[in-house]
Amino acid sequence: MATIGQIVFYRRCCRHLCQDPGSSSHNNNMAALSRSRHRWKRIKCLHVFSRNLTGKFDYDLLVVGGGSGGLACSKEAAQLGQKVAVLDYVEPSAKGTKWGLGGTCVNVGCIPKKLMHQAALLGSAVKDAQKYGWQISGTVCHDWPSMAEAIQNHVRSLNWGHRVQLQDKKVKYLNLKGSLVDEHTVRGVTKAGKETILTAKNIVIATGGRPKYPTNVPGAVEHGITSDDLFWLRKSPGKTLVVGASYVALECAGFLTGIGLDATVMVRSMALRGFDRQMAGLVTDYMESYGTRFAWNSVPKRVDRLSSGGLQVTWTLAQSGEELKDTYDSVLWAVGRAPETKALGLDRLGVELNEESGKIIVGADESTSVPNIFAFGDIGEGRPELTPTAIKAGKLLAHRLAGRSAELMNYDNVATTVFTPLEYACVGLSEEEAEKRHGKDGIEVYHAFYKPLEFTVAERDAGQCYIKVVCERGGDQKILGLHFTGPNAGEVTQGFAMGLQCGATYSHLLQTVGIHPTCAEEVVKVHITKRSGLDPTVTGC
Amino acid sequence: MDPPARPSLGLYDYDYDFLVIGGGSGGLAAAMEAAALSKKVLVLDFMAPSPRGTKKELGGSSFSLDRVRKFLQQTSLLGKAIEDSQKFGWKFKEEVLHGWSELVQAIQDQVKSGISELKRELKSCGVHYLQARGEIVAPHTVEVTDMNGRKRNFKAETLVIATGDKPHYLDIPGVIEYCITSEDLLSQRHPPGRTLVVGGSAEGLECAGFLFGLGMMVTVMLQPGLLPGCDRKMAAKIENHMIVSGVNILHQCSLSKVEQIEDVLSDSFKSEYKILFTIWMGIATRALHLQYCGHCVQVLLAVARKPCTFDIGLECVGVQWDQKTGQIPVNERDQTSVDYIYAIGSVQQGRLSTPGLSRQTGKLLAQRLYGGVNILCDYINVPTVVLTPLEYAACGLSEEKANLHFGEKSVEVYHSYYWPMEWTLPCRNKNSCYVKVICHIPDHERVVGLHIMGPNAGDVLQGFVTAMKCGLTKQQLDSTVGIYPGFA
């Protein structure tokens, strides 16, 4: 019965595909197109029938999306002896930027970002160095093209590295744009429009997301860029307006300021939504003192290109409705990211999506509403959009699909870092969230400002270097969340993330011997509670 | 808690409840904690100037020296940063040079302001502080000699010895006259120039790394060995990194004589020293003495440190101590053989000594005595950090000790090299940063030792120390999600 039902379904599906003019290649030669389509239909039907007769698939596992998560999942599965193929295809951005294998993180995310952040940090290091006796004569300036070239070369070497790794691990790499036909079949289209049909026992979707453009701002798409383009610019973006207050926006504005550009962040309501409010405030305070401009409570209206080549941006103030204008060299939109689920053909299969976000609704085991189809990474609804979580989730999924373990991904206590000029890292709950879950009287917040030793000689302002530990009030005072702003925040927090995983309590923290002289030792020294109202500012050693 | 047996208060009329000899990190931590528990506290702090005349102030070796250590490392790291920054697109007009006197000034200003801050804090805590030398002259009685030689006697219920240590000078001709130690490094008015660092201790390597970072020629003479007590493989890796970056390292030698030769250089403030040293060939016991001589502008001794316990009158009240090393044996409550005398910090026998640990010890001691808390200091999960140009931080056991302790079969070592992302553009060596996790297999693969070598190793390690306290296992380590793109 099932077989017949499936065949009927395929027929319907084929018909549907043939009727859909947009689903096939964009070939101008209509005759050739219809011919190829007929041929394809025949081949496809043959495929389906032979598969249904023999019960064999081309692959055990097909991964759609070659980002950090997809690659981790496919490599892990191949190592467990599965026959795996990974489909990766980069749709060029609205500005025409495209890149190689590895997904957002490698090409237009964490890696180029961290490197540019490092460039900005080195800029401040050069300033500090003069305080430490290094004699630098003349002005120091930054050259965007040489940085961009170095970073791009590094990214290309990583693209290549991923290709080699796939080959070594015997994962078939296909540079195809994949869309789903049924729960075992994927249709891949090459750049030239050639189609291939692939079948697999399980299909994993890990296509991630792409930056969004606003829909109601005239000129946004024509004149603006997104983070997809920023890292691949050949020349300096110049005076830049960054629209948005996500961590992406703040990080980009931060390093642009750091390398000496005029950068402005336009914020509609609040910065770093979802993060601890107090910490977000510290991060933006520091950025303001660092030289980044902020346009608060502003809503962009339109972007026009002036005859001089500059971009005129018009925005209104949310409260007064007053209209303001300024001219910039570049406008960077960082108003959020959205998954590209439409092109995957998920609706045809009945994979349940969140209407609003377009993300796939997934279970704790990354399963979707359709059996044999799994989804994880940024495309999963409610999942953190973080590379390491995707990698971890991908590996665990590969183990489960190969029947090697039943271990589920633990999405709690995931540490995050925001690479703003003053880095901010946190793990666990924000103060607001902890308050919501345990009540105002159910939590105890320990906090302290501190001064990193290296800031003293450099005479840098340490007013925003701060630590906050949110604990349960009763019992052992289990740590619920830990927040840290300061140099190397990410490195400092990593170990504590582990501590939280092991169920660390405040007394564990107190009993830990500090490492002198580091910034991290400040964490084990916090003792002033917010409740006490004592002054948490810097004291002696 | 078991309070130490003490004579009833009627017999003695104490001036203070708690008297601390030595104002290092341990002493001050104990003093402040005791004062916070509303005890009457006195801290005596006096450090004899080094043989080269460098004076020291409150805070002891840990406070000033550790700050200086960090600053020096930062200086050489910034030098490296300047180099790197060119790869990241920063353009300089001229070659970058280093100005020694500006650095010295900046650091000394910082140290001074740090000390005055510390004094203010002590005052606000209600700790009495005297810059004077203390010597125990009778039970519960300390004779205090201030800077002008005036003497007073104070009686105290509890005494704490936290005098710390100072660099040890070798008994070799010419050493006291011509050699400097890490304490004197920053009182030099001129850049040190070609330097021989004698001793492969953490201190020696830190100084060598710093001087090398400023572009000076540095030779390290390993005497007695490299990073004694550290994990052997990690030590070898640090050595390797230093050799690769250009520091000369002399093995199996020992210094035998230092003498000054006539001013070779035209500028009279720089005098060169001729050093005679013996190279030990073959097995140390049947050594062929080959005398070599070399020249350098400065000899920096970093052989070992010795506790400052020789002149505080320990024998007068019968405290047991090692006459040779100067260390004082203590029990797990940091108590010496005399009930009311406690010893903390680097004067303790057979224990690691780090500023963080001394502070913890001091604080817990005061809490045990006066706060009704009964927590002993953990001397196993003690993190240490060596601020060499490539930072090294470790916590728990070394591989050798773990093997010795649990047997080789039940110890599993996980290790990996990593390449920090900041290092990718400057194309620095891929295989120099390294992590090692030592696990005890029968105990659910509990992590018993963790070693990290790489930038900011100290910062990275700290959180893991807390995790180790909570009984971190390898499985939990695996199941924690990393921060990207960090390397922790």
Interface residues (C-beta under 8 A of the other chain):
Chain A: C105 C110 I111 K114 L115 Q118 A119 L122 G123 A125 V126 D128 A129 K131 Y132 G133 W134 Q135 I136 S137 G138 T139 V140 C141 H142 D143 W144 P145 S146 M147 A148 A150 I151 H154 I259 L386 T387 P388 T389 K392 N410 N413 V414 A415 T416 T417 A425 L453 E454 T456 V457 N488 G490 E491 V492 T493 Q494 G495 F496 A497 M498 G499 Q501 C502 G503 A504 H508 L509 Q511 T512 V513 G514 I515 H516 P517 T518 C519 A520 E521 V523 V524 T539 G540 C541
Chain B: S25 L28 G59 S62 F63 D66 R67 R69 K70 F71 Q74 T75 L78 G79 A81 I82 D84 S85 K87 F88 G89 W90 K91 F92 K93 E94 V96 L97 H98 G99 W100 S101 E102 L103 V104 A106 I107 Q110 S113 G114 E117 L118 R120 E121 L122 T354 P355 G356 L357 R359 Q360 I375 D378 N381 V382 P383 T384 V385 A393 M421 E422 T424 L425 N456 G458 D459 V460 L461 Q462 G463 F464 V465 T466 A467 K469 C470 G471 L472 Q476 L477 S479 T480 V481 G482 I483 Y484 P485 G486 F487 A488
